């Protein structure tokens, strides 16, 4: 059963206010991968504490301070947009389902993946620096 929208809405806005567009359906995901050219950064959003304390703040800081940014920035909400999340996770293989998570694609191919265990226990500043390095390398 998905989380109620009123709980997730502020967490969605945390990323959409920074230029992310949402995947709310499997078709949204498929459309972006059917047109996969350039780089696309995907954040699997979550209600958990590490998403609130490190993942979203780290992403926002990286975007604000990066010299290079991905061409597209997408987000999907695990625990609410269930079908869209399942469709997105097909593109994250061989990584198991995890949230929060972050993925960088180049021309539709997964080039970098950050799992929950790589977010937990790290500061937003550490995550931001890591993201800036992968953006610099791949974007």
TORVOGU-368434 format. One line per field, with one value per residue (C-alpha): residue number from 0; residue in one letter; chain; x, y negated, z. Coordinates in steps of 0.02 Angstrom, whole numbers, plus 50000, padded with zeros to 5 digits. Each point is the difference from the previous one (the first is absolute). Layout:
N
kepa <- NUM; ... $
nuke <- a; ... $
tise <- A; ... $
px <- X; ... $
py <- Y; ... $
pz <- Z; ... $
This chain:
139
kepa <- 0; 1; 2; 3; 4; 5; 6; 7; 8; 9; 10; 11; 12; 13; 14; 15; 16; 17; 18; 19; 20; 21; 22; 23; 24; 25; 26; 27; 28; 29; 30; 31; 32; 33; 34; 35; 36; 37; 38; 39; 40; 41; 42; 43; 44; 45; 46; 47; 48; 49; 50; 51; 52; 53; 54; 55; 56; 57; 58; 59; 60; 61; 62; 63; 64; 65; 66; 67; 68; 69; 70; 71; 72; 73; 74; 75; 76; 77; 78; 79; 80; 81; 82; 83; 84; 85; 86; 87; 88; 89; 90; 91; 92; 93; 94; 95; 96; 97; 98; 99; 100; 101; 102; 103; 104; 105; 106; 107; 108; 109; 110; 111; 112; 113; 114; 115; 116; 117; 118; 119; 120; 121; 122; 123; 124; 125; 126; 127; 128; 129; 130; 131; 132; 133; 134; 135; 136; 137; 138 $
nuke <- x; x; x; x; x; x; x; x; x; x; x; x; x; x; x; x; x; x; x; x; x; x; x; x; x; x; x; x; x; x; x; x; x; x; x; x; x; x; x; x; x; x; x; x; x; x; x; x; x; x; x; x; x; x; x; x; x; x; x; x; x; x; x; x; x; x; x; x; x; x; x; x; x; x; x; x; x; x; x; x; x; x; x; x; x; x; x; x; x; x; x; x; x; x; x; x; x; x; x; x; x; x; x; x; x; x; x; x; x; x; x; x; x; x; x; x; x; x; x; x; x; x; x; x; x; x; x; x; x; x; x; x; x; x; x; x; x; x; x $
tise <- A; A; A; A; A; A; A; A; A; A; A; A; A; A; A; A; A; A; A; A; A; A; A; A; A; A; A; A; A; A; A; A; A; A; A; A; A; A; A; A; A; A; A; A; A; A; A; A; A; A; A; A; A; A; A; A; A; A; A; A; A; A; A; A; A; A; A; A; A; A; A; A; A; A; A; A; A; A; A; A; A; A; A; A; A; A; A; A; A; A; A; A; A; A; A; A; A; A; A; A; A; A; A; A; A; A; A; A; A; A; A; A; A; A; A; A; A; A; A; A; A; A; A; A; A; A; A; A; A; A; A; A; A; A; A; A; A; A; A $
px <- 50000; 50077; 50034; 49867; 50036; 49993; 50149; 50103; 49959; 50128; 50134; 49955; 50013; 50172; 50061; 49873; 50036; 50181; 49956; 49961; 49850; 49907; 49965; 49824; 49960; 50094; 49967; 50093; 50152; 49987; 49984; 50162; 50095; 49929; 50074; 50162; 50130; 50128; 50002; 49856; 50011; 49866; 49963; 49892; 49918; 49944; 49919; 50145; 50115; 50154; 49904; 49950; 50165; 50127; 49935; 49887; 50110; 50154; 49917; 49945; 50174; 50080; 49885; 50033; 50189; 50038; 50093; 49914; 49822; 49905; 49889; 49846; 49960; 49862; 49927; 49883; 49925; 50024; 49857; 49876; 50023; 50014; 49981; 50115; 50129; 49993; 50024; 50147; 50082; 50007; 50130; 50103; 50043; 50106; 49973; 49861; 49853; 50055; 49938; 50057; 50114; 50080; 50044; 50090; 49968; 50092; 49910; 49887; 50141; 50023; 50171; 49988; 49886; 49990; 49908; 49920; 50146; 50114; 49886; 49969; 50125; 50070; 49972; 49911; 50168; 50084; 49860; 50007; 50187; 49979; 49863; 50101; 50144; 49888; 49917; 50171; 50054; 49844; 49904 $
py <- 50000; 49834; 49857; 49863; 49856; 49868; 50084; 50010; 49832; 49896; 50130; 49997; 49811; 50012; 50064; 49931; 49824; 50031; 50045; 50186; 50067; 50149; 50171; 50038; 50145; 50139; 49907; 49847; 50110; 50089; 49835; 49933; 50160; 50010; 49827; 50032; 49880; 49914; 50014; 50030; 49996; 50096; 49985; 50133; 49896; 50071; 49953; 50071; 49898; 50023; 49927; 49848; 49976; 50043; 50051; 49854; 49867; 50077; 50001; 49818; 49947; 50093; 49919; 49827; 50022; 50112; 49933; 50130; 50064; 50144; 49958; 50070; 50017; 50122; 50063; 50140; 50025; 50174; 50047; 49895; 50007; 50189; 50044; 49861; 50051; 50181; 49948; 49888; 50140; 50108; 49877; 50010; 50185; 50087; 49895; 50059; 49887; 49867; 49831; 49870; 50026; 49900; 50051; 49914; 50056; 49952; 50034; 50120; 50101; 50003; 49924; 49972; 50061; 49950; 50120; 49963; 50077; 49872; 49859; 50056; 49930; 49873; 49814; 49898; 49915; 50168; 50051; 49832; 50015; 50177; 49945; 49851; 50119; 50118; 49854; 49932; 50169; 50046; 49842 $
pz <- 50000; 49949; 50120; 49999; 49881; 50138; 50084; 49840; 49921; 50098; 49963; 49815; 49997; 50078; 49831; 49875; 50064; 49945; 49821; 50012; 49907; 50068; 49936; 50060; 49881; 49910; 49837; 50067; 50030; 49833; 49905; 50072; 49965; 49824; 49969; 50096; 49933; 50108; 50189; 50118; 50189; 50096; 50186; 50081; 50136; 50167; 50165; 50102; 50109; 49891; 49852; 50103; 50090; 49866; 49829; 49952; 50081; 49918; 49830; 50019; 50054; 49855; 49873; 50073; 49997; 49850; 49850; 49890; 50015; 49920; 49853; 50087; 50185; 50047; 50162; 50049; 50173; 50072; 50114; 49903; 49811; 50007; 49816; 49942; 50130; 49945; 49818; 50046; 50100; 49843; 49936; 50160; 49980; 50060; 50157; 50115; 50045; 50123; 50056; 50006; 49852; 49860; 49823; 49859; 49822; 49842; 49835; 50095; 50079; 50188; 50039; 50188; 50138; 50183; 50116; 50168; 50095; 49915; 50061; 50179; 50123; 49876; 50009; 49868; 49965; 49965; 49883; 49911; 49971; 49933; 49881; 49937; 49959; 49900; 49911; 49954; 49934; 49901; 49955 $
